[in-house]
Amino acid sequence: MKDSTLKDLFSKALLTYRHFGYEQPDTNSRKLMLISSFQDEVDGNPFHFPLGAYHQFEQMAEIKLKFISATPSFIKMKIIKGTDPQKTVYFKHKQIDVSKDL
């Protein structure tokens, strides 16, 4: 599987969506970011996610996410944000369509 951006991975997302990025591969771990179709969950980052809240992929211009690996439950991605050290974020696997073509 080749490297892919988050935009590529979510390209088949439904019009209504809510994707949390977790600190660990566990939904009880700290939520680092949100990608949501719900404007009130995104505008001004009301839940104060450390890596932000985004409505559209175009808003993620300052962040690049690269696919690292997948397990049956989670997708592991590396966050590249400016000159900040790279961080890792996990998305629930069932929320993302990962095909061998990526």
Chimera marker file (.cmm) of the C-alpha trace (Angstrom):
<marker_set name="trace">
<marker id="1" x="0.000" y="0.000" z="0.000" r="1" g="1" b="0" radius="0.5"/>
<marker id="2" x="1.537" y="3.323" z="-0.999" r="1" g="1" b="0" radius="0.5"/>
<marker id="3" x="1.508" y="6.468" z="1.139" r="1" g="1" b="0" radius="0.5"/>
<marker id="4" x="-1.725" y="8.376" z="1.049" r="1" g="1" b="0" radius="0.5"/>
<marker id="5" x="-3.062" y="11.622" z="2.422" r="1" g="1" b="0" radius="0.5"/>
<marker id="6" x="-6.093" y="11.830" z="4.679" r="1" g="1" b="0" radius="0.5"/>
<marker id="7" x="-8.010" y="13.460" z="1.835" r="1" g="1" b="0" radius="0.5"/>
<marker id="8" x="-7.457" y="10.349" z="-0.288" r="1" g="1" b="0" radius="0.5"/>
<marker id="9" x="-8.562" y="8.026" z="2.495" r="1" g="1" b="0" radius="0.5"/>
<marker id="10" x="-11.762" y="9.934" z="3.215" r="1" g="1" b="0" radius="0.5"/>
<marker id="11" x="-12.630" y="10.584" z="-0.434" r="1" g="1" b="0" radius="0.5"/>
<marker id="12" x="-15.542" y="8.141" z="-0.253" r="1" g="1" b="0" radius="0.5"/>
<marker id="13" x="-16.941" y="9.547" z="2.996" r="1" g="1" b="0" radius="0.5"/>
<marker id="14" x="-20.653" y="10.179" z="3.281" r="1" g="1" b="0" radius="0.5"/>
<marker id="15" x="-22.006" y="13.718" z="3.297" r="1" g="1" b="0" radius="0.5"/>
<marker id="16" x="-22.608" y="13.442" z="7.043" r="1" g="1" b="0" radius="0.5"/>
<marker id="17" x="-19.508" y="12.373" z="8.922" r="1" g="1" b="0" radius="0.5"/>
<marker id="18" x="-17.617" y="12.661" z="12.205" r="1" g="1" b="0" radius="0.5"/>
<marker id="19" x="-14.078" y="11.252" z="12.404" r="1" g="1" b="0" radius="0.5"/>
<marker id="20" x="-12.056" y="11.520" z="15.602" r="1" g="1" b="0" radius="0.5"/>
<marker id="21" x="-8.283" y="11.205" z="15.623" r="1" g="1" b="0" radius="0.5"/>
<marker id="22" x="-7.141" y="9.468" z="18.821" r="1" g="1" b="0" radius="0.5"/>
<marker id="23" x="-3.810" y="9.599" z="20.665" r="1" g="1" b="0" radius="0.5"/>
<marker id="24" x="-3.732" y="5.789" z="21.015" r="1" g="1" b="0" radius="0.5"/>
<marker id="25" x="-5.490" y="2.952" z="19.139" r="1" g="1" b="0" radius="0.5"/>
<marker id="26" x="-8.296" y="3.037" z="21.702" r="1" g="1" b="0" radius="0.5"/>
<marker id="27" x="-11.535" y="5.051" z="21.571" r="1" g="1" b="0" radius="0.5"/>
<marker id="28" x="-11.139" y="5.777" z="25.293" r="1" g="1" b="0" radius="0.5"/>
<marker id="29" x="-7.825" y="7.550" z="24.682" r="1" g="1" b="0" radius="0.5"/>
<marker id="30" x="-7.479" y="11.310" z="24.269" r="1" g="1" b="0" radius="0.5"/>
<marker id="31" x="-9.117" y="12.780" z="21.153" r="1" g="1" b="0" radius="0.5"/>
<marker id="32" x="-6.558" y="14.873" z="19.268" r="1" g="1" b="0" radius="0.5"/>
<marker id="33" x="-8.590" y="16.113" z="16.309" r="1" g="1" b="0" radius="0.5"/>
<marker id="34" x="-11.981" y="16.062" z="14.644" r="1" g="1" b="0" radius="0.5"/>
<marker id="35" x="-13.085" y="16.047" z="11.016" r="1" g="1" b="0" radius="0.5"/>
<marker id="36" x="-16.828" y="16.657" z="10.952" r="1" g="1" b="0" radius="0.5"/>
<marker id="37" x="-19.606" y="17.705" z="8.608" r="1" g="1" b="0" radius="0.5"/>
<marker id="38" x="-21.304" y="19.463" z="11.538" r="1" g="1" b="0" radius="0.5"/>
<marker id="39" x="-20.335" y="23.127" z="11.453" r="1" g="1" b="0" radius="0.5"/>
<marker id="40" x="-21.117" y="23.749" z="15.141" r="1" g="1" b="0" radius="0.5"/>
<marker id="41" x="-18.574" y="21.048" z="16.100" r="1" g="1" b="0" radius="0.5"/>
<marker id="42" x="-15.842" y="22.686" z="14.042" r="1" g="1" b="0" radius="0.5"/>
<marker id="43" x="-16.176" y="26.487" z="14.079" r="1" g="1" b="0" radius="0.5"/>
<marker id="44" x="-13.721" y="27.867" z="16.617" r="1" g="1" b="0" radius="0.5"/>
<marker id="45" x="-12.714" y="24.339" z="17.735" r="1" g="1" b="0" radius="0.5"/>
<marker id="46" x="-15.303" y="24.407" z="20.583" r="1" g="1" b="0" radius="0.5"/>
<marker id="47" x="-14.049" y="21.131" z="22.101" r="1" g="1" b="0" radius="0.5"/>
<marker id="48" x="-10.424" y="22.371" z="22.100" r="1" g="1" b="0" radius="0.5"/>
<marker id="49" x="-8.869" y="19.441" z="20.232" r="1" g="1" b="0" radius="0.5"/>
<marker id="50" x="-5.064" y="19.894" z="20.369" r="1" g="1" b="0" radius="0.5"/>
<marker id="51" x="-4.703" y="19.348" z="16.609" r="1" g="1" b="0" radius="0.5"/>
<marker id="52" x="-7.881" y="21.210" z="15.704" r="1" g="1" b="0" radius="0.5"/>
<marker id="53" x="-11.340" y="20.589" z="14.299" r="1" g="1" b="0" radius="0.5"/>
<marker id="54" x="-11.991" y="20.695" z="10.564" r="1" g="1" b="0" radius="0.5"/>
<marker id="55" x="-15.091" y="20.792" z="8.414" r="1" g="1" b="0" radius="0.5"/>
<marker id="56" x="-13.590" y="20.485" z="4.949" r="1" g="1" b="0" radius="0.5"/>
<marker id="57" x="-10.331" y="18.942" z="3.829" r="1" g="1" b="0" radius="0.5"/>
<marker id="58" x="-9.292" y="22.243" z="2.287" r="1" g="1" b="0" radius="0.5"/>
<marker id="59" x="-9.139" y="23.681" z="5.820" r="1" g="1" b="0" radius="0.5"/>
<marker id="60" x="-6.341" y="21.225" z="6.609" r="1" g="1" b="0" radius="0.5"/>
<marker id="61" x="-3.824" y="23.088" z="4.452" r="1" g="1" b="0" radius="0.5"/>
<marker id="62" x="-1.374" y="23.458" z="7.368" r="1" g="1" b="0" radius="0.5"/>
<marker id="63" x="-1.595" y="19.753" z="8.289" r="1" g="1" b="0" radius="0.5"/>
<marker id="64" x="-0.584" y="16.754" z="6.235" r="1" g="1" b="0" radius="0.5"/>
<marker id="65" x="-1.487" y="13.237" z="7.341" r="1" g="1" b="0" radius="0.5"/>
<marker id="66" x="0.323" y="10.220" z="5.957" r="1" g="1" b="0" radius="0.5"/>
<marker id="67" x="-0.886" y="6.632" z="6.166" r="1" g="1" b="0" radius="0.5"/>
<marker id="68" x="1.454" y="4.418" z="8.235" r="1" g="1" b="0" radius="0.5"/>
<marker id="69" x="-0.372" y="1.142" z="8.866" r="1" g="1" b="0" radius="0.5"/>
<marker id="70" x="-3.721" y="-0.526" z="9.480" r="1" g="1" b="0" radius="0.5"/>
<marker id="71" x="-5.056" y="-3.062" z="11.948" r="1" g="1" b="0" radius="0.5"/>
<marker id="72" x="-8.552" y="-4.553" z="11.988" r="1" g="1" b="0" radius="0.5"/>
<marker id="73" x="-9.649" y="-1.747" z="14.333" r="1" g="1" b="0" radius="0.5"/>
<marker id="74" x="-7.543" y="1.359" z="13.604" r="1" g="1" b="0" radius="0.5"/>
<marker id="75" x="-5.653" y="3.257" z="10.927" r="1" g="1" b="0" radius="0.5"/>
<marker id="76" x="-2.328" y="4.703" z="12.108" r="1" g="1" b="0" radius="0.5"/>
<marker id="77" x="-1.340" y="8.021" z="10.521" r="1" g="1" b="0" radius="0.5"/>
<marker id="78" x="1.583" y="10.399" z="10.963" r="1" g="1" b="0" radius="0.5"/>
<marker id="79" x="0.811" y="14.115" z="11.312" r="1" g="1" b="0" radius="0.5"/>
<marker id="80" x="3.122" y="16.619" z="9.680" r="1" g="1" b="0" radius="0.5"/>
<marker id="81" x="2.391" y="20.186" z="10.775" r="1" g="1" b="0" radius="0.5"/>
<marker id="82" x="4.904" y="22.862" z="9.817" r="1" g="1" b="0" radius="0.5"/>
<marker id="83" x="8.181" y="22.424" z="11.679" r="1" g="1" b="0" radius="0.5"/>
<marker id="84" x="6.537" y="20.720" z="14.681" r="1" g="1" b="0" radius="0.5"/>
<marker id="85" x="7.785" y="17.221" z="15.500" r="1" g="1" b="0" radius="0.5"/>
<marker id="86" x="5.717" y="14.533" z="13.825" r="1" g="1" b="0" radius="0.5"/>
<marker id="87" x="2.896" y="13.067" z="15.890" r="1" g="1" b="0" radius="0.5"/>
<marker id="88" x="0.851" y="9.914" z="15.466" r="1" g="1" b="0" radius="0.5"/>
<marker id="89" x="-2.942" y="9.816" z="15.318" r="1" g="1" b="0" radius="0.5"/>
<marker id="90" x="-5.312" y="6.847" z="15.074" r="1" g="1" b="0" radius="0.5"/>
<marker id="91" x="-8.682" y="6.745" z="13.304" r="1" g="1" b="0" radius="0.5"/>
<marker id="92" x="-11.231" y="3.977" z="13.716" r="1" g="1" b="0" radius="0.5"/>
<marker id="93" x="-10.759" y="1.607" z="10.797" r="1" g="1" b="0" radius="0.5"/>
<marker id="94" x="-14.472" y="1.232" z="10.046" r="1" g="1" b="0" radius="0.5"/>
<marker id="95" x="-14.670" y="4.986" z="9.335" r="1" g="1" b="0" radius="0.5"/>
<marker id="96" x="-12.077" y="4.828" z="6.578" r="1" g="1" b="0" radius="0.5"/>
<marker id="97" x="-12.129" y="2.919" z="3.308" r="1" g="1" b="0" radius="0.5"/>
<marker id="98" x="-8.589" y="1.703" z="2.738" r="1" g="1" b="0" radius="0.5"/>
<marker id="99" x="-8.113" y="-0.178" z="-0.490" r="1" g="1" b="0" radius="0.5"/>
<marker id="100" x="-5.045" y="-1.840" z="-1.959" r="1" g="1" b="0" radius="0.5"/>
<marker id="101" x="-5.056" y="0.813" z="-4.691" r="1" g="1" b="0" radius="0.5"/>
<marker id="102" x="-3.917" y="3.550" z="-2.294" r="1" g="1" b="0" radius="0.5"/>
<link id1="1" id2="2" r="1" g="1" b="0" radius="0.2"/>
<link id1="2" id2="3" r="1" g="1" b="0" radius="0.2"/>
<link id1="3" id2="4" r="1" g="1" b="0" radius="0.2"/>
<link id1="4" id2="5" r="1" g="1" b="0" radius="0.2"/>
<link id1="5" id2="6" r="1" g="1" b="0" radius="0.2"/>
<link id1="6" id2="7" r="1" g="1" b="0" radius="0.2"/>
<link id1="7" id2="8" r="1" g="1" b="0" radius="0.2"/>
<link id1="8" id2="9" r="1" g="1" b="0" radius="0.2"/>
<link id1="9" id2="10" r="1" g="1" b="0" radius="0.2"/>
<link id1="10" id2="11" r="1" g="1" b="0" radius="0.2"/>
<link id1="11" id2="12" r="1" g="1" b="0" radius="0.2"/>
<link id1="12" id2="13" r="1" g="1" b="0" radius="0.2"/>
<link id1="13" id2="14" r="1" g="1" b="0" radius="0.2"/>
<link id1="14" id2="15" r="1" g="1" b="0" radius="0.2"/>
<link id1="15" id2="16" r="1" g="1" b="0" radius="0.2"/>
<link id1="16" id2="17" r="1" g="1" b="0" radius="0.2"/>
<link id1="17" id2="18" r="1" g="1" b="0" radius="0.2"/>
<link id1="18" id2="19" r="1" g="1" b="0" radius="0.2"/>
<link id1="19" id2="20" r="1" g="1" b="0" radius="0.2"/>
<link id1="20" id2="21" r="1" g="1" b="0" radius="0.2"/>
<link id1="21" id2="22" r="1" g="1" b="0" radius="0.2"/>
<link id1="22" id2="23" r="1" g="1" b="0" radius="0.2"/>
<link id1="23" id2="24" r="1" g="1" b="0" radius="0.2"/>
<link id1="24" id2="25" r="1" g="1" b="0" radius="0.2"/>
<link id1="25" id2="26" r="1" g="1" b="0" radius="0.2"/>
<link id1="26" id2="27" r="1" g="1" b="0" radius="0.2"/>
<link id1="27" id2="28" r="1" g="1" b="0" radius="0.2"/>
<link id1="28" id2="29" r="1" g="1" b="0" radius="0.2"/>
<link id1="29" id2="30" r="1" g="1" b="0" radius="0.2"/>
<link id1="30" id2="31" r="1" g="1" b="0" radius="0.2"/>
<link id1="31" id2="32" r="1" g="1" b="0" radius="0.2"/>
<link id1="32" id2="33" r="1" g="1" b="0" radius="0.2"/>
<link id1="33" id2="34" r="1" g="1" b="0" radius="0.2"/>
<link id1="34" id2="35" r="1" g="1" b="0" radius="0.2"/>
<link id1="35" id2="36" r="1" g="1" b="0" radius="0.2"/>
<link id1="36" id2="37" r="1" g="1" b="0" radius="0.2"/>
<link id1="37" id2="38" r="1" g="1" b="0" radius="0.2"/>
<link id1="38" id2="39" r="1" g="1" b="0" radius="0.2"/>
<link id1="39" id2="40" r="1" g="1" b="0" radius="0.2"/>
<link id1="40" id2="41" r="1" g="1" b="0" radius="0.2"/>
<link id1="41" id2="42" r="1" g="1" b="0" radius="0.2"/>
<link id1="42" id2="43" r="1" g="1" b="0" radius="0.2"/>
<link id1="43" id2="44" r="1" g="1" b="0" radius="0.2"/>
<link id1="44" id2="45" r="1" g="1" b="0" radius="0.2"/>
<link id1="45" id2="46" r="1" g="1" b="0" radius="0.2"/>
<link id1="46" id2="47" r="1" g="1" b="0" radius="0.2"/>
<link id1="47" id2="48" r="1" g="1" b="0" radius="0.2"/>
<link id1="48" id2="49" r="1" g="1" b="0" radius="0.2"/>
<link id1="49" id2="50" r="1" g="1" b="0" radius="0.2"/>
<link id1="50" id2="51" r="1" g="1" b="0" radius="0.2"/>
<link id1="51" id2="52" r="1" g="1" b="0" radius="0.2"/>
<link id1="52" id2="53" r="1" g="1" b="0" radius="0.2"/>
<link id1="53" id2="54" r="1" g="1" b="0" radius="0.2"/>
<link id1="54" id2="55" r="1" g="1" b="0" radius="0.2"/>
<link id1="55" id2="56" r="1" g="1" b="0" radius="0.2"/>
<link id1="56" id2="57" r="1" g="1" b="0" radius="0.2"/>
<link id1="57" id2="58" r="1" g="1" b="0" radius="0.2"/>
<link id1="58" id2="59" r="1" g="1" b="0" radius="0.2"/>
<link id1="59" id2="60" r="1" g="1" b="0" radius="0.2"/>
<link id1="60" id2="61" r="1" g="1" b="0" radius="0.2"/>
<link id1="61" id2="62" r="1" g="1" b="0" radius="0.2"/>
<link id1="62" id2="63" r="1" g="1" b="0" radius="0.2"/>
<link id1="63" id2="64" r="1" g="1" b="0" radius="0.2"/>
<link id1="64" id2="65" r="1" g="1" b="0" radius="0.2"/>
<link id1="65" id2="66" r="1" g="1" b="0" radius="0.2"/>
<link id1="66" id2="67" r="1" g="1" b="0" radius="0.2"/>
<link id1="67" id2="68" r="1" g="1" b="0" radius="0.2"/>
<link id1="68" id2="69" r="1" g="1" b="0" radius="0.2"/>
<link id1="69" id2="70" r="1" g="1" b="0" radius="0.2"/>
<link id1="70" id2="71" r="1" g="1" b="0" radius="0.2"/>
<link id1="71" id2="72" r="1" g="1" b="0" radius="0.2"/>
<link id1="72" id2="73" r="1" g="1" b="0" radius="0.2"/>
<link id1="73" id2="74" r="1" g="1" b="0" radius="0.2"/>
<link id1="74" id2="75" r="1" g="1" b="0" radius="0.2"/>
<link id1="75" id2="76" r="1" g="1" b="0" radius="0.2"/>
<link id1="76" id2="77" r="1" g="1" b="0" radius="0.2"/>
<link id1="77" id2="78" r="1" g="1" b="0" radius="0.2"/>
<link id1="78" id2="79" r="1" g="1" b="0" radius="0.2"/>
<link id1="79" id2="80" r="1" g="1" b="0" radius="0.2"/>
<link id1="80" id2="81" r="1" g="1" b="0" radius="0.2"/>
<link id1="81" id2="82" r="1" g="1" b="0" radius="0.2"/>
<link id1="82" id2="83" r="1" g="1" b="0" radius="0.2"/>
<link id1="83" id2="84" r="1" g="1" b="0" radius="0.2"/>
<link id1="84" id2="85" r="1" g="1" b="0" radius="0.2"/>
<link id1="85" id2="86" r="1" g="1" b="0" radius="0.2"/>
<link id1="86" id2="87" r="1" g="1" b="0" radius="0.2"/>
<link id1="87" id2="88" r="1" g="1" b="0" radius="0.2"/>
<link id1="88" id2="89" r="1" g="1" b="0" radius="0.2"/>
<link id1="89" id2="90" r="1" g="1" b="0" radius="0.2"/>
<link id1="90" id2="91" r="1" g="1" b="0" radius="0.2"/>
<link id1="91" id2="92" r="1" g="1" b="0" radius="0.2"/>
<link id1="92" id2="93" r="1" g="1" b="0" radius="0.2"/>
<link id1="93" id2="94" r="1" g="1" b="0" radius="0.2"/>
<link id1="94" id2="95" r="1" g="1" b="0" radius="0.2"/>
<link id1="95" id2="96" r="1" g="1" b="0" radius="0.2"/>
<link id1="96" id2="97" r="1" g="1" b="0" radius="0.2"/>
<link id1="97" id2="98" r="1" g="1" b="0" radius="0.2"/>
<link id1="98" id2="99" r="1" g="1" b="0" radius="0.2"/>
<link id1="99" id2="100" r="1" g="1" b="0" radius="0.2"/>
<link id1="100" id2="101" r="1" g="1" b="0" radius="0.2"/>
<link id1="101" id2="102" r="1" g="1" b="0" radius="0.2"/>
</marker_set>
